[in-house]
Amino acid sequence: MAPSFSVLRVLHLFTSIIFLFFVNVGADTVSDLQTKGRTALNAQLAKSTTGDMTVNERKAYIASVQCLMTSPSKLPAGQFPGATNRYEDFVVIHMQQTLSIHGTGNFLSWHRYYTWAFEQALRNECGYNGTQPYWDWGRWANQVETSPIFDGSDTSMSGNGQKVAHQATAVGPAQNGGGCVTTGPFKNMTVHLGPVSPMADPAPPKNPRSDGFGSNPRCLRRDLGNYLTSNYATTAIIAALINNQKTIGPFQDTMQNGQGVHGAAHFTIGSDPGGDFYTSPNDPAFWLLHGMIDRVWTIWQTQDLPNRMQVIAGGTSMFGGGAQQKLTDNVSLGVLTSKVYQIKDLVSVVDGPFCYVYESSY
């Protein structure tokens, strides 16, 4: 959903798999051949992501993201001046729906569909034939800046921002950057949308529109460091989240609370736009972060699959407000994809529009 990035997300094309059962029959030569061939087939289908990608695969992912950044927007002309390309269409949709997709009953399913839609755009609009990487926060909890995700190499998602004098924010201390990103494939990226609700010091320039949709060109900034991941997103903490929360409400609330893995990962990137609740998808590392959110949810579901599929909890407005969310509520992504699904169609990675699984974290 290479010696860089994070782990193995495997796309399986689930058609019909037929198992033939025989009683009192000796070795089945045909089945043996099927088993022998399955290894090669799995290798073909198992498109590795960050940590297991080849250099060329990582470069292909980066190139496809950059392709979206140079492709024309599909939003109505003139309505969103800050959406100057197809990539920024994704940012606009997140901004529009922010208050109804966080701390809500659809938080997990909405972001699953959103991340999947991004992968489909990479494939269908930019010729990408790999899968969506994810960032294993726990693996790199004490090595964020030297991790293959953020080491600033040409196969990373670019490095930290320049070290500048800055202050702590409400969510954590000043870390090791704070300025413009100057290394890696996205060092020359221009951010146009937002800010709306920035958690960054120095504060980014105000947008010419109060809703953040105006054009406000500036550099991509980051403030990477180990503080939040090493305290709130280690492998042990991720495992405890999966093992200790037995129902969906406490699971997603723990994930999203003030010291949860979701916020810890977002504010590890921090600065602008990564530290803005509304515009965080404008940092290209967002998609790896939410690939991991989806992976953690998927693993949690599989611990008690029959009882953890068609279940949601929460309201329709941020952190408990509004009417109770229903499995029959619609999830629409506007110009990102034409198909509108109900939440109940988005709770399984092998049903509805989805057909993928996660394998072997490295």
N, C-alpha and C positions, 0 to 999 in steps of 0.2 A: 504498500500500500511504500579491490585495489588496496593498496596499503593506505587507504584513506577512508574517511567517513565512519560508518557505524555498523551495519549488520546486514543480514540476509533476509530480504523479503522476497518470497517466491510466488510467482504467478503460476497457478495451475489451471489449465483449461479443463474444467470438469464436464465431460460429456457423460456418457454412461460407461461405467466400469463393471464388467460382468465377471463374476466369480463362478466357476464351475466346480461343483462339489461332487466328488465321486466316493463311493463306498467300496471298500475292499478292492481298490484298484492300485496297481503299482505306480511306479514313477510316471508322471505325466510329462512327456517330452515337450509338448507344446507349451505347457505352463512354465516349464523350466526355461524355455527360450524367452517367454514373456518376462520372466524375472531377470534374466540376463540382459535383455534389452532395456528394461525399465531404468537401469542405472544410467545408461546413456541418455535416455529420454529425460530423466529427472535433471541431469546436468544441463540439458538444453533449455528446460523450462525454468530452472532455478537461476534467475537473473540476480546476481548478488548486488547488494547496495554498498554503502559506504565502505566498511572495513574489508569486504571480500571482493570488491570490484577490481578489475584490472585498471591500469592507468588509462587505457583507451575508453573503457566503460565510464570511468569517472569524468573524463573529458567530454564524453557524449552527453552525460547528464547536465553538466555545466553549460555546454553549448546549447542545449535545448531550452534551458532557463533563459539564457541570454537571447535566444531566438524570440521567445515571448516578449522580451523587453524591447525588441525592435520591430515587433509586429503591430499593426494598427489596432486601436481599441474598437470594440464592438458596441460600446455604450452610445446612447443618443448624442449626436454632435452638440457641443455647447453646454450640456447639462453638468458635466463634471470636468472642468478645465484641467484639473490635476491628473486626470487619467489620460496620459499621453500615449499609452501603448497597451497591448493585450495583457501583459503582466499586471498592470495597474487596475485592470478591470476586476481582478481577483481581490485587490485591496479595497476597492470601492464597495463590493458586495459585503465584505467583512465589516467595513465601517457602517454600512447601512443597517446591518442586523446585529451589531455588537450587543446591544442591551437585551436581545432576546435569544442569545446563543451562549451565554456564560452564566453559570450558576442556575441553569435551567434544566428541564427534563430532556431537552434535545441536545445538550452540550456535546455529548460523545457522538451521537449519530450525525449531527450536523457537521461536525469537524471531520468525521470519517468520510462523508460524502464530498465535502469541500476539498479535502486532500486528494481523494480519488479523482475528482473532477480536474484538479490541477495536473495530475499524472496523465489523464486522458488528453488534456490540451497539449502537453509535451509530446505525446504520441501522435495525435491526429493532426496537429497544426504545425509541429516542428520536427516530425520524423524520428522521434526518440523511440527506441525499441527495447529499452531497459525497464527497470521498475523504480518505484519511489524509495530513496534511501531513508533511513532513520538514524537519529543520534541517540546512542545509548549513554544517557547521562551518567549512569553508575560507573561504567567502564572508565570514563574520563573525568570522574568527579574531582580528582586532584591534579589533573593535567589538561585543563580546558584549553589553554593557549597553545600547548604543544601537541594537542590531539590532531589527528589528520583532518578533522572537520575544520579547525580554526588555525592551522599552523601557517597560513599565509602562502602556501605553495600554490602552483598553478593547477593542482588537482584538489584544492580545498575549497571551502565556501568563503574564502578570504579570511584574513586575520583580524586581530584586534584593531581598535582605533588607536590613533597616535596618543601617546601619554600626554595629557594636559592637566593643569591644575583644576580640580573640581571637587565638589562636596558630595557627601553621602545623600542618598534619597531616602524616602520613607520605607523603602523595601530592602535596603542593604547599604553597605559601606561603599565609598568610592573605591573602584577597583583599578585595573592596570591600564586603562585606556581613556575613553571619554571623548576623543577627537575623531577625525575622519579616518576611515579605513584606507590604508595606502598600500596594501599587499594583496596579492591573489587576484582571481578572475573578476571580482566585483569592485576593485579599487576605484574605478572611474564611474561607478553607478551614480546616477542622479535620482534623488528622492523628490517627488513633486507633491504628493498628498500629505495632509495633516500639517502640523500636529493637531490632535483633538484633546487628548488627556495625557500629556507627556510626563514621564517620570525620568527626567534627565537633567543633568547639570554638566555644563552650562545649558540653559534652556534653549531649545530650538527657536528659530524665528517664527512669529505668528503667521498663520495662514490668512490670506486676504479674505477668506470667507469663514464665517463663524462655524459652519458645519465641517470645515476641513477639506472640502472638495475643490478648493481653488488651487491654482498652480503656484507652488512655493518651492522652487528648485534649491537644493542643497545637497551636501554629500551624505553618504551612508556613514553613520557613526556607530561605534560599539564601545562597551566598557567591560570587556571580558575579565574574569577572574574566577578563582576556585571557591570563594566563600560560600555562595548559596548552594552549589552542587555538593560540596563536601559536607555541608551541614544538613541539607534537606533533600538531596536526590542521589544518595549513594545506592549501590546495589542492594544493601541490606534494607534500606528504607523502601525501595521499590518492591522488594519481596514481601515486606511486612504489609504494605498496602494491599497487595494481592491476597495474601494469606489471612489477614486479620479482619478484613471487611467482608462480611458474608452476604450483604444485600446491596443493591445498586445505589440507594441513597447515601449511606455512609461511605461507600467506595468513591463515588464521584465527589462527594463533599470533602473527603480527606484529600483527594487529588487536587482540589481547587482551593482549599483553605489557605490562610495567610502563610503557612509554612509547608504547603503542599508542593509536590513535584512539578505541577504545571507552572505555577508562578516562579518557582526556583529556576526552572529552565529559561523561561522568558526573560527574567531579570538578570540572569547570567549573561545574556546577550546585551540587554539593557540599552541605554542611551536613546538614540533617535534614528529610525522609528521603532526599534525593537522593544523599547520600554514604554510604548504607548499602547494602551489596551485596545484601541481602535485600529491603529495602522500597523501593528506588529507584522502582518504578512508582507509588508514592504521590505523586510530584511529576508533575503533568500534562504537563510538558515531556518526560518519559520517552518518550512515544509518538512525538514528533517526532525524538528522538535515535535511536530504533530504526528509524524509517522510513528514516533515513539509513544505518544499518548495513545494512539490507536493500538499499537502493539500491546501495551500494558492492559488496556481494556480487553483485548482479544484473549490474552493469557488468563486474565481474571475470569472471563466467561467460560473458558474451557475447563476450569476447575470444577464446575458443576453445570455443565452445558444445558441440560433440560430446564433448569430453574433460573438461568441467567441470560436467556435470549430475549424473550418478549417481556422485558421488564424495564420500566423507567421510573424516575421519581423527580419531583420538583415542579415548579411553576413555569409560566411562559414568559416571565420577566425576570431580570437579573436577580439572582440570589433570593428566590422564593416568592417574588411578586407575581401578580396576575393570576389567571385561572390555572388550575392544575393541568399540566401537560398530558396529552393523550397519545397513545400509540397511533391513532388515526390522524393526528395533526400532520399537515403537509410540511415538507422541506423543499423550498424553492431556492435556486441559486441564480435566478435571473438570466443574464446573458452568458453565464459560464457554461450552462448546459440546459437544453430545452426540456428535459424530463423532470417532472415534479413527482417526488415519492412521498409516501407516508413514513413516519418514523418506523413503523413495524417492518418496513421493507429494507431498513438500513441497519438492522441490529446483528446481522450475520455477515461474515466476510466471504461466505460461499453461497449467498442467496441474494435475491433482488438484483441490483446492477453489478454486484461484486463477485469476484472469482479469484481470490488470492489467499495465501496463508503466510505466516511468518515462520522462519526456521533459523536455527543455529546462530545465536548471538556469538560474536567473536571477542 
